Each structure stands twice: as structure tokens, then as C-alpha cells.
Amino acid sequence: MGVFKKVSLKDIAKAAGVSTALVSFVLNGKSARYRVNEETAKRVLKKARELDYRPHSSSKGLRYGLSKTIGVVLSDIANPFFSQVARVMENEAAKLGYTVLFGSSDENAGLMNSVVNSLMNKGVDGLVIVPCEHAEEAIGGLVQNRVPVVLFDRSIPSIPTSYVMLNNHAAAYAATKRLLAVGKKPYLVAYDIRLNHIEERIRGYQDAMANAGKSKQARVLYLDRSDLQMSAQSLLTESIEEEECDAFLFATNKITLTCLYAFKRMGHEVFDRLKLAGFDATPAFDFFPTPIDRISQPVEQMVKKALEIVITYIHQEDVSLKKVMLEGKYVESPGGAR
């Protein structure tokens, strides 16, 4: 007896020469809404019959209406910031009568595309995506196929897509000014990555340093993502011992934690010499002997806005793009200026 192979939307898409998203629209009765060509729709249905496609029992009713589900693709659900986003997203979506299906890209474009296809196969009505590096092709395909999609936490300037994110330039600018105000010489620690939110945080730091007449003292330390700990240890040691840097602004909470462990290996006396600030926080920061200022992101507000936009797109056509940037809040940790 042969082994049964379940036919997926991806199989149908390949056979019909169309995208997985378009197959999902046709099989879920959304051809008219997304203006799928009639001949194309017929070809998709024909290939589905030829391949003996059998939808999952929970999906059979979707062609008669919306599934009331939203797919959410996060970059790393283990990251405390995105764990918080997931919890708030689930709660707020439930209030609006929607169920949320989650996936994680692990900052990999191929994996992100696979997760998106999987969510589309499940018949989600729309998507909220934290785009990773090199995600332009995948996001562009969703936009071209008129999939209701909103980018979260990051944007892709080259693609006309709605997004909800922090005003990263303003947040980094304000944090740098606070460090300079207490007489510090701050460096910024960031990833060697081409993502809009990181680039904006770098720009905010550099602009604040320039406006304070300290362009020559400005320095961005780029961590090698293939070996974060080793990279952080080397760069931070050089900055403190040879260049006498006395303050650091960290571009993400994961970078903050990585650098805290590097400082710890240098010896506890290092903490007494430094003023530290970063984006967001985790309970782990409390176990290190130094106060860490933070830029708090308005997660609940960001999530509510992203859901509002994607649900509007699900129910309406030809809705204008929404580009939402919300302000962060600089929170000084107990212990004051150092």
C-alpha cells in the first residue's frame, strides 16, 4: 500500500503556476475580493481536483466566509520583547473576535517565507509580520497579491506597505542626549544587519552626537551575529581599556544581555565605571550589579494599532496605507545618574 501524501496549497500553486496566496484566495472563496482573474481561478480549481486536494476539516467552511484568524510572524518568539508582543496580540485579538496563529522566522528570510505560506495554507484572513533581513521579495509578493498585511516593529522603505513601529530615530536621539547630559562619552552597540529599525537607531545616536559637537567621539560597535559573545567581549574590552568609553547605548535588549555577560567576565569593578542604557528590559537585568536605563516601547498601543489596520484591510478594499510611528519613553533605572 502506498503512503498517502497530503496535497498542500504549495503543490497546487506549483502546478498552476501561481502563488500560494492566490491559491488560498481561490479555494477559500475570496477570488472576487482579491480580483483574481476568472480563468486563473478556474485553472487553480482544476489543478486542485486533479491533485485530489482535500482541505483540513477545520478549513472546509472557510470558502463560505472569513476564518476570523490572523497570522502573526515574529522574528524570535523567545525574545522577551516579542514574547510580550505575542501575549498582548493574542489578548487584544480575542477582544475583537479573532484567533491568532503564530510563527517565528528566526531572522531568516527563507524560514519567514515558509511560515507565511503555512499560515496562508491555514486560511488566515490577514498577516502581521516582523520582517527580517532580505524579506523584500516575500513581502512584495504579498502586497502584489493584495493580501491584507501590516509590518510590525520594522518597515521596508522600498515596498509600499502599512507598518506600525517605534519612532526609533527619536528614541535613540533622546537616549543619547540623556547620556551626554550626565557627562558621559557613549558608544552605541548594534548588530551588523540591514534592518530599518536598527539603522534608524544608529542614525538617531549619530545625529545626537553631531548636534552636541561630538561627531569625532561617536562610534558604533557592530556585533558579529555568528558569534555574539566573542564579538562583544573583544569590542567592549577595547572600548573600555584603550578608548576610555564610559557609557553604552544598546540597540536591542538581546544586545544588552550579551554585553552584560561580557562586562561580568571583565570583573564586577567594570560596572562601577559605566552608565548603561538600552531598549526594553528583561528580568535578567536585575541580576547584574548596575542600573540600566531603558527606552520603553508602547507595546499595547502598537499591537492595538496593527490589529486595527489589518482588520480594516480584511473587511475593506482600496484602503490607504497607514504608516504609524509611536513614541517611546526613556525610563531611568533606580540608582540614578552615574
C-alpha positions in Angstrom: 0.0 0.0 0.0 1.4 3.4 -1.0 1.9 6.1 1.6 -0.7 8.8 1.5 0.8 12.2 0.7 -1.4 15.2 1.7 -1.6 17.7 -1.1 -0.8 21.3 0.1 -1.6 24.7 -1.3 2.0 24.9 -2.3 1.6 21.8 -4.5 -1.4 23.4 -6.3 0.4 26.7 -6.7 3.4 25.0 -8.3 1.1 23.0 -10.7 -1.0 26.1 -11.6 2.0 28.4 -11.9 0.7 30.9 -9.3 1.4 32.0 -5.8 0.3 30.1 -2.7 -1.6 33.2 -1.5 -3.6 33.2 -4.7 -4.4 29.5 -4.4 -5.6 30.2 -0.8 -7.9 33.0 -2.1 -9.5 30.8 -4.8 -10.1 27.8 -2.6 -11.4 29.9 0.3 -13.9 31.7 -2.0 -12.1 35.1 -2.0 -11.4 35.3 -5.7 -13.8 38.3 -6.2 -12.5 40.2 -3.2 -8.9 40.0 -4.4 -9.8 40.4 -8.1 -8.4 37.1 -9.2 -8.7 36.6 -12.9 -11.6 34.2 -13.7 -9.5 32.0 -16.0 -6.8 31.8 -13.4 -9.3 30.8 -10.7 -10.6 28.0 -13.0 -7.1 26.8 -13.6 -6.4 26.6 -9.9 -9.6 24.7 -9.1 -8.9 22.3 -12.0 -5.4 21.6 -10.6 -6.8 21.1 -7.1 -9.2 18.5 -8.4 -6.5 16.7 -10.5 -4.3 16.5 -7.4 -7.2 15.3 -5.3 -6.7 18.2 -2.8 -8.5 17.6 0.5 -8.8 20.5 2.8 -8.4 20.0 6.6 -11.7 19.5 8.2 -11.3 22.8 10.2 -10.8 24.7 6.9 -13.7 23.3 4.9 -16.1 26.1 5.9 -13.7 28.9 5.0 -15.0 29.3 1.4 -18.3 30.5 2.8 -16.7 33.4 4.8 -13.8 34.6 6.8 -11.8 32.4 9.1 -11.6 35.1 11.8 -7.9 34.2 12.2 -4.8 36.4 11.8 -1.3 35.1 11.2 1.5 36.7 13.1 5.1 36.2 12.2 7.6 37.3 14.8 11.4 37.3 14.4 12.1 35.4 17.6 9.3 34.4 19.9 11.9 33.6 22.6 13.0 37.2 22.7 11.3 38.8 25.8 10.1 41.8 23.7 8.4 39.6 21.2 7.0 37.3 23.9 5.3 40.3 25.3 4.0 41.3 21.9 2.6 37.8 21.4 0.8 37.8 24.7 -0.7 41.2 24.1 -1.6 40.3 20.4 -3.4 37.2 21.5 -5.4 39.1 24.2 -6.3 42.1 22.0 -7.3 39.9 19.0 -9.6 37.9 21.2 -11.4 41.1 22.2 -12.1 41.7 18.6 -13.3 38.2 17.9 -10.2 36.9 16.2 -7.8 34.0 16.9 -4.1 34.5 16.3 -1.8 31.9 14.8 1.9 32.5 15.5 5.1 31.7 13.7 8.8 32.6 14.1 11.3 33.5 11.4 14.4 33.3 13.5 15.6 36.3 11.4 15.8 34.0 8.3 14.1 35.1 5.1 13.6 31.5 3.8 12.0 30.4 7.1 9.9 33.5 7.2 8.5 32.7 3.7 7.8 29.1 4.7 5.9 30.3 7.8 3.9 32.8 5.8 3.0 30.0 3.3 2.0 27.8 6.2 -0.3 30.4 7.7 -1.8 31.1 4.3 -2.5 27.4 3.9 -4.4 27.5 7.1 -6.7 30.2 5.6 -5.8 33.2 7.7 -7.6 36.4 6.7 -4.6 38.7 7.2 -1.0 38.9 8.4 1.0 40.9 10.9 4.7 40.4 10.1 8.0 41.4 11.7 10.1 41.4 8.6 13.7 40.0 8.7 16.6 40.9 6.5 16.2 40.1 2.8 12.4 39.8 3.2 11.6 42.2 0.3 10.7 39.6 -2.2 8.3 37.8 0.1 6.6 40.9 1.4 6.4 42.3 -2.1 4.6 39.2 -3.3 2.0 39.5 -0.5 1.4 43.1 -1.5 1.1 42.3 -5.2 -1.4 39.6 -4.4 -3.4 42.0 -2.2 -3.0 40.0 1.0 -4.0 42.1 4.0 -0.6 42.6 5.6 0.8 45.0 8.2 4.5 45.2 9.1 5.3 45.4 12.8 8.3 46.8 14.7 10.1 47.3 11.4 9.4 48.7 7.9 10.7 48.1 4.4 11.0 51.5 2.8 11.3 50.1 -0.7 7.8 48.4 -0.5 4.5 50.3 -0.2 3.3 48.6 3.0 1.5 49.7 6.1 3.5 49.4 9.3 3.4 50.1 13.0 6.7 50.7 14.8 8.6 52.8 17.3 10.0 56.2 16.3 13.5 54.7 16.6 15.4 57.8 15.5 13.8 59.9 18.1 14.2 57.3 20.8 17.9 56.8 20.2 18.4 60.5 19.9 16.8 61.2 23.3 18.7 58.4 25.0 22.0 59.6 23.7 21.2 63.2 24.8 20.5 61.8 28.3 23.8 60.1 28.5 25.6 63.2 27.2 23.8 65.3 29.8 25.4 63.5 32.7 28.9 64.0 31.2 29.3 60.6 29.5 31.0 59.5 26.3 28.6 56.9 24.9 29.2 54.3 22.2 26.3 52.5 20.5 26.3 48.7 20.2 24.3 47.3 17.3 24.1 44.3 15.0 25.8 44.1 11.7 22.4 43.9 10.0 20.5 45.8 7.4 17.2 46.3 9.1 15.3 49.6 9.1 14.7 49.9 12.9 18.4 49.3 13.7 19.5 51.8 11.0 17.2 54.4 12.5 18.6 53.8 16.0 22.1 54.2 14.6 21.1 57.4 12.8 19.5 58.8 16.0 22.6 58.2 18.0 24.9 59.7 15.4 22.6 62.8 15.0 22.6 63.4 18.7 26.4 63.2 18.9 26.8 65.5 15.9 24.4 68.1 17.3 26.3 68.0 20.6 29.5 68.7 18.7 30.9 65.2 19.3 30.8 63.6 15.9 34.5 62.7 16.2 33.8 60.8 19.5 30.8 58.9 18.1 31.4 55.2 17.5 29.1 52.3 16.6 30.3 48.9 17.6 28.8 46.2 15.3 28.4 42.8 16.8 29.1 39.7 14.6 25.8 37.7 14.8 27.7 34.5 14.1 29.5 34.7 17.5 27.8 37.4 19.7 29.7 36.6 22.9 33.2 36.6 21.4 32.4 39.7 19.3 31.0 41.6 22.3 33.9 40.6 24.6 36.5 41.9 22.1 34.8 45.1 21.1 33.8 46.1 24.7 37.2 45.4 26.2 39.0 47.5 23.6 36.5 50.4 24.0 36.8 50.5 27.8 40.5 49.8 28.2 42.0 51.6 25.2 39.5 54.3 24.3 38.1 55.1 27.8 34.5 54.9 26.8 32.3 55.3 29.9 28.8 54.7 28.6 27.0 52.4 26.2 23.6 52.6 24.4 22.5 49.1 23.3 20.3 48.8 20.2 18.2 45.8 21.4 17.5 44.0 24.7 19.4 40.9 23.4 22.4 43.0 22.8 22.1 44.5 26.3 22.1 41.0 27.9 25.0 39.8 25.7 27.1 42.8 26.7 26.2 42.5 30.4 27.7 39.0 30.4 30.8 40.3 28.7 31.2 43.0 31.4 30.8 40.4 34.1 33.6 38.4 32.7 35.8 41.5 32.9 35.2 41.8 36.6 32.5 43.5 38.7 34.6 46.7 39.1 33.8 47.4 35.4 30.2 48.1 36.2 31.1 50.9 38.6 32.7 52.8 35.7 29.8 52.6 33.2 26.5 54.2 32.5 24.3 51.9 30.5 21.0 52.3 28.6 19.1 50.1 26.1 15.8 49.3 24.5 13.2 47.5 26.6 14.2 45.2 29.6 14.1 41.7 30.9 14.0 40.3 34.5 17.6 39.0 33.9 18.9 42.6 34.0 18.1 42.7 37.8 20.8 40.1 38.5 23.6 42.4 37.3 25.2 44.9 39.7 24.4 48.1 37.8 21.3 50.2 37.0 20.3 50.1 33.3 18.2 52.9 31.9 15.8 51.8 29.1 13.6 53.0 26.3 10.2 51.6 26.9 8.2 50.8 23.8 4.4 51.2 23.9 3.7 47.6 23.1 0.0 47.6 23.8 -0.6 50.7 21.7 1.5 49.2 18.9 -0.4 45.9 18.9 -3.8 47.6 19.0 -2.9 49.8 16.0 -1.6 46.9 14.0 -4.7 44.8 14.6 -6.9 47.8 13.8 -5.2 48.3 10.4 -5.1 44.6 9.4 -8.8 44.0 10.3 -9.7 47.1 8.3 -7.9 45.7 5.3 -9.6 42.4 5.7 -13.1 44.0 5.5 -12.4 46.8 3.1 -10.8 47.2 -0.3 -8.6 50.0 -1.6 -7.7 51.3 1.9 -4.9 53.8 2.0 -1.5 52.8 3.5 -1.0 53.5 7.2 2.5 54.5 8.4 2.4 54.6 12.2 5.3 55.6 14.4 4.8 55.7 18.1 7.0 57.4 20.7 9.0 55.5 23.3 9.6 56.6 26.9 13.1 57.0 28.5 13.0 55.3 31.9 15.8 55.9 34.3 16.6 52.9 36.5 16.8 53.2 40.3 20.4 54.3 41.1 20.3 57.5 39.2 23.0 59.0 37.0 26.5 57.6 37.5 
